[in-house]
Amino acid sequence: MLTGGCHCGAVRYRALAAPTRHSVCHCTDCRRSAGAPAVAWAIFKLDEIEVTQGAPKVRASSEHGRRHFCGDCGTGLFYTNDVVFEGLIDVQSATLDEPDAIMAPQVQVQTAERIGWLQAGLAAHAFERYPG
């Protein structure tokens, strides 16, 4: 069973099945709501995700899109859209306790809005920990 939650621990959830897809989204809406250059999403049937602790707040981020997040620490958790994918829920896969337990992302979406320096990948030096 997959489990996850927000940064402060106020909201916890579990997945009752494996996701059917894992993707990385580059849209401006995802980037701005997460404060990140891209967001990875694992999609599940709506009834396969159970919130086991706390209650996420929900904000309409577009006409049909709803972002679910922790009201205490602000961590984005879920995305629903009854028009684009009725009966499904996207889970920000980085909020899983063990994100490596699911398949690697198979696709990138909304690449028309991708930040230019992500197009070619990161060419910067890599450090296992923050350099001293």
JOLIN-V300826 format. One record per residue. N is the residue number from 1. RES is the residue in three letters. PHI is phi in whole degrees, 0 to 359 (* if undefined). NEAR is the number of other C-alpha atoms within 12 Angstrom. D_CENTER is the distance of its C-alpha to the mean C-alpha in Angstrom with 1 decimal. Layout:
n=N res=RES phi=PHI near=NEAR d_center=D_CENTER
n=N res=RES phi=PHI near=NEAR d_center=D_CENTER
This chain:
n=1 res=MET phi=* near=18 d_center=17.8
n=2 res=LEU phi=272 near=28 d_center=14.3
n=3 res=THR phi=229 near=32 d_center=13.6
n=4 res=GLY phi=191 near=34 d_center=11.2
n=5 res=GLY phi=177 near=39 d_center=11.1
n=6 res=CYS phi=278 near=34 d_center=11.1
n=7 res=HIS phi=297 near=21 d_center=13.1
n=8 res=CYS phi=272 near=19 d_center=16.4
n=9 res=GLY phi=90 near=26 d_center=16.3
n=10 res=ALA phi=292 near=24 d_center=17.2
n=11 res=VAL phi=242 near=32 d_center=14.5
n=12 res=ARG phi=232 near=29 d_center=14.1
n=13 res=TYR phi=215 near=32 d_center=13.1
n=14 res=ARG phi=220 near=29 d_center=14.2
n=15 res=ALA phi=253 near=34 d_center=13.7
n=16 res=LEU phi=268 near=19 d_center=17.1
n=17 res=ALA phi=206 near=21 d_center=16.6
n=18 res=ALA phi=280 near=23 d_center=14.9
n=19 res=PRO phi=293 near=33 d_center=12.3
n=20 res=THR phi=269 near=23 d_center=14.2
n=21 res=ARG phi=205 near=26 d_center=12.1
n=22 res=HIS phi=225 near=30 d_center=9.6
n=23 res=SER phi=223 near=28 d_center=9.2
n=24 res=VAL phi=247 near=31 d_center=8.6
n=25 res=CYS phi=256 near=35 d_center=8.9
n=26 res=HIS phi=250 near=30 d_center=11.6
n=27 res=CYS phi=293 near=24 d_center=12.5
n=28 res=THR phi=300 near=23 d_center=13.9
n=29 res=ASP phi=299 near=24 d_center=12.2
n=30 res=CYS phi=296 near=32 d_center=8.7
n=31 res=ARG phi=300 near=22 d_center=10.6
n=32 res=ARG phi=289 near=18 d_center=12.7
n=33 res=SER phi=289 near=29 d_center=10.4
n=34 res=ALA phi=264 near=28 d_center=8.6
n=35 res=GLY phi=66 near=16 d_center=11.9
n=36 res=ALA phi=224 near=22 d_center=10.8
n=37 res=PRO phi=289 near=26 d_center=12.4
n=38 res=ALA phi=196 near=32 d_center=9.4
n=39 res=VAL phi=229 near=37 d_center=5.6
n=40 res=ALA phi=267 near=37 d_center=5.0
n=41 res=TRP phi=233 near=39 d_center=4.2
n=42 res=ALA phi=251 near=42 d_center=6.9
n=43 res=ILE phi=259 near=36 d_center=9.2
n=44 res=PHE phi=228 near=32 d_center=11.8
n=45 res=LYS phi=292 near=23 d_center=14.9
n=46 res=LEU phi=306 near=27 d_center=14.7
n=47 res=ASP phi=280 near=17 d_center=17.4
n=48 res=GLU phi=267 near=25 d_center=15.7
n=49 res=ILE phi=246 near=33 d_center=13.4
n=50 res=GLU phi=240 near=27 d_center=15.6
n=51 res=VAL phi=280 near=29 d_center=15.2
n=52 res=THR phi=257 near=18 d_center=17.9
n=53 res=GLN phi=207 near=18 d_center=18.3
n=54 res=GLY phi=72 near=19 d_center=18.1
n=55 res=ALA phi=213 near=22 d_center=16.9
n=56 res=PRO phi=296 near=30 d_center=13.9
n=57 res=LYS phi=277 near=24 d_center=15.2
n=58 res=VAL phi=233 near=20 d_center=14.4
n=59 res=ARG phi=230 near=23 d_center=15.0
n=60 res=ALA phi=285 near=17 d_center=16.0
n=61 res=SER phi=261 near=19 d_center=14.4
n=62 res=SER phi=201 near=18 d_center=16.6
n=63 res=GLU phi=306 near=13 d_center=19.3
n=64 res=HIS phi=244 near=16 d_center=17.3
n=65 res=GLY phi=279 near=23 d_center=13.7
n=66 res=ARG phi=233 near=28 d_center=12.6
n=67 res=ARG phi=257 near=31 d_center=9.9
n=68 res=HIS phi=251 near=31 d_center=10.1
n=69 res=PHE phi=211 near=37 d_center=10.3
n=70 res=CYS phi=285 near=29 d_center=12.9
n=71 res=GLY phi=287 near=22 d_center=16.1
n=72 res=ASP phi=271 near=17 d_center=17.6
n=73 res=CYS phi=254 near=17 d_center=15.4
n=74 res=GLY phi=88 near=25 d_center=12.9
n=75 res=THR phi=301 near=33 d_center=9.7
n=76 res=GLY phi=287 near=40 d_center=6.9
n=77 res=LEU phi=240 near=47 d_center=6.0
n=78 res=PHE phi=226 near=46 d_center=6.3
n=79 res=TYR phi=221 near=42 d_center=7.6
n=80 res=THR phi=232 near=34 d_center=11.1
n=81 res=ASN phi=204 near=24 d_center=13.9
n=82 res=ASP phi=292 near=17 d_center=17.2
n=83 res=VAL phi=268 near=14 d_center=18.7
n=84 res=VAL phi=283 near=16 d_center=16.3
n=85 res=PHE phi=215 near=18 d_center=15.3
n=86 res=GLU phi=299 near=18 d_center=17.4
n=87 res=GLY phi=79 near=18 d_center=17.0
n=88 res=LEU phi=239 near=25 d_center=13.5
n=89 res=ILE phi=220 near=35 d_center=10.2
n=90 res=ASP phi=268 near=42 d_center=6.7
n=91 res=VAL phi=246 near=46 d_center=4.7
n=92 res=GLN phi=295 near=39 d_center=1.6
n=93 res=SER phi=295 near=43 d_center=4.9
n=94 res=ALA phi=289 near=33 d_center=6.3
n=95 res=THR phi=272 near=34 d_center=7.0
n=96 res=LEU phi=292 near=33 d_center=9.2
n=97 res=ASP phi=298 near=22 d_center=12.7
n=98 res=GLU phi=229 near=17 d_center=13.5
n=99 res=PRO phi=298 near=24 d_center=10.8
n=100 res=ASP phi=286 near=15 d_center=13.9
n=101 res=ALA phi=284 near=21 d_center=14.9
n=102 res=ILE phi=251 near=29 d_center=13.1
n=103 res=MET phi=301 near=20 d_center=14.2
n=104 res=ALA phi=294 near=20 d_center=13.4
n=105 res=PRO phi=304 near=25 d_center=11.6
n=106 res=GLN phi=266 near=18 d_center=14.5
n=107 res=VAL phi=218 near=18 d_center=14.0
n=108 res=GLN phi=246 near=23 d_center=13.0
n=109 res=VAL phi=238 near=22 d_center=13.0
n=110 res=GLN phi=58 near=19 d_center=14.5
n=111 res=THR phi=292 near=21 d_center=16.3
n=112 res=ALA phi=298 near=14 d_center=19.1
n=113 res=GLU phi=254 near=21 d_center=17.1
n=114 res=ARG phi=297 near=25 d_center=16.3
n=115 res=ILE phi=297 near=21 d_center=17.8
n=116 res=GLY phi=306 near=14 d_center=21.1
n=117 res=TRP phi=287 near=13 d_center=21.0
n=118 res=LEU phi=272 near=20 d_center=18.0
n=119 res=GLN phi=305 near=16 d_center=20.1
n=120 res=ALA phi=267 near=10 d_center=22.4
n=121 res=GLY phi=89 near=12 d_center=20.1
n=122 res=LEU phi=271 near=12 d_center=20.9
n=123 res=ALA phi=261 near=9 d_center=24.6
n=124 res=ALA phi=287 near=9 d_center=24.7
n=125 res=HIS phi=301 near=10 d_center=26.2
n=126 res=ALA phi=247 near=9 d_center=23.9
n=127 res=PHE phi=235 near=8 d_center=24.5
n=128 res=GLU phi=296 near=7 d_center=23.4
n=129 res=ARG phi=224 near=7 d_center=23.6
n=130 res=TYR phi=302 near=7 d_center=24.2
n=131 res=PRO phi=292 near=7 d_center=27.6
n=132 res=GLY phi=275 near=5 d_center=30.5
